[in-house]
Amino acid sequence: MRYSAMISDYYQRRIDITERDEVAARFHTEYLDAVGNGLDPEDVLLRMREFLAGNRASTAPRYRAQTAVLAYFFESCDIFENAPIGWVPETKETVL
C-alpha cells in the first residue's frame, strides 16, 4: 500500500478524468464474478492478478507493480462488495 499515493497521483494527472473510475468498475465486476463463481479468497486474488496482467509468468518487478495496483484498488474499496443496508459490525467488549 505504500505506492497507493503514487498510483493516485497517476490517475489525478490523467487527461481522461473518468479513467480511474472505469478501471475501478472493471475490477469490481471481475471481483464479483470471481466471488459469484464460488472461488476461495486465494483464487479470487489470483483471478484479479490474471485480469490485471494476463496469465503469463511475471517478472519480480511486474509482480510487485501488480500487487501495488491491486492494493490501491482494494484500499480504496473499489473492489469489495458493499455492506448490506443496515449492517453493523459486531463489537466485543473486553473487561480488564
N, C-alpha and C positions, 0 to 999 in steps of 0.2 A: 504494500500500500504506500510505500514511501515514494513511489513515482506517480501517484494519483494527481498531485498538483501539476506535474509536467504534462500529463495527458489532458487534464482540464484546460490548461493553458493552450495546448494544441487546438482543442475544439473552439476555444474562445477566439482564436486567431483565424479561423476558417471563414471564407467569404460566404459560404452557404451556412447560414445560422441554424438551419434545420438538420444538418448532417448528424450532429451528436444524438439528437432525439430519434432520428431514423435508425441509427446504429443500435441505440438502446432498445428500440421497439423490436428490431430483428433478434437481438439477444434474448429479450423477454419471450418472444414467440417460440424460439428454439428451446429455451428452458422449459416452458410449459409443455411443449411437445415431448421432450425427454421425460419429464415427470409423469406426464399422461400415459407414456408407454411403460410405466412401472419400473423404470431404471433405478438402481440404488444410487446414493449420492456420489460415489466414486465414478460410476459410469455416466452420470449426468455431467460431472466435471469433464470427463474425457470427451463426451459428445460436444460440450461447449468449446473445448480446445480444437476438436476436428472442425467444427463450424467456423472457428476463427482462422485456422491455418491449414485446413485440409488434413489428409490422413498420412502424409509423408513424414518420415522421421525428421525431427527438428534438431538444429544445432543448439548448443547450450545458450548462446546469446538470444536466439529466436525464442527458445523455450521461456527464458526469463522475460522477454518482451511480451509474449502471450500471457504469461502469468500476471504481469503488471496490468495489461489491458483488462483481463477478466476481473482482477481485484478491483480495478477502478469502477467497473460497472456493477459489481456486487456491492462495493462500498456505498455507491450512490443509490442503491436499492432499485436499480433498473431491471434487474434480472429476476428477483424473487417474486412470489405471488403476494398480492395484497392480503392483509389480515381480514377476516370476515368482519362485517359490521357488528359493532358491539363487543368485539373481542378485547379481553383484558388479561394481561399476563398474570400467571399465578405468582403470588409472593409468599414467601415463608418467613415467619417471624422467628428470630432466634433469641433465646433467653441466655443472657450471660451470667 
